[in-house]
Amino acid sequence: MIYSEGSVYIGNFKGKLHHGNGKYTWSDGSIYEGDWVDGEMTGKGRFIQPLGAKYEDEFSRNCRHGKGTQTWKDGYDYVGNWKKDKMDGKGIVSWANGDFFYSPWSNGVVHGFGSYICGNGDVYTGYWKKEKMDGEGTLYWVNGDSFDGCMSNGLRHGFGVYKFRNGDVYEGNWKEEKMDGREIMSWVNGDVFDGFWSNGLIHGYGVFRFANGDVNIGNFKSKLLYDNGKYTWSNGTMYEGVCVDEKVIVKGLMIWGPQNPDGDCICRDSSPTPLQISNKGQSERHLV
């Protein structure tokens, strides 16, 4: 059958309807070859577009429907279930760069629990919503870092545990990919901070316990003791008062511990040589 717009059908008919096995070629070069029922593509078949995209397997009423494989011109494939011309159900997508994605689909978008494996070795396993990581999930990076916790709109958001490849561990809240809220950070050298973070930095009230036994309690601003605070050295010496960037600049009280009885000064108002109270033995802080 040759149609006025240039399309051609070769195959079986039922009356004037395509029925049985046949091949239809559109005027733009698209081709369907397979089963027909009462004039509609239904059953097993193959549809090829002029620029190279191809679908092969099950059709229903002119739509990709059931199990099928779609190959696009830019080199990625989908193998899985279809519903009314849209990916729907379990399916696997693979890209030319080596990325691999196994997930449920709904109405053409990723939705549910699935795994994405990057060609470079990075892996995300967890929940998706409208094609973005959303809900509980686990991220593994090829460099050895990992994250286990909540995702929202593709970002770490909510409670989660981040483990650094060197052994440092952050356990607490996240806000749009940054540490934010109340949490605990443990460093591999034995230092521990239990307190508040903001925008990825230690910020707010907290307790810093150093591996050498020193303890820093108070308000922090960008990782440094700020405002009222209390610093206790492992030898029992203690300072309690007001600090700015871990330096005593206003009235405070220094108490010498029994292991350091020969202390020769007491902090007073506006000390001309501010006392530095940071822990000199602490290691570099790892921040995301």
Summary of the structure (lengths in Angstrom):
residues: 288
radius of gyration: 32.5
end to end distance: 65.7
largest distance: 111.2
contacts: 840
relative contact order: 0.06
helix: 0%
strand: 62%
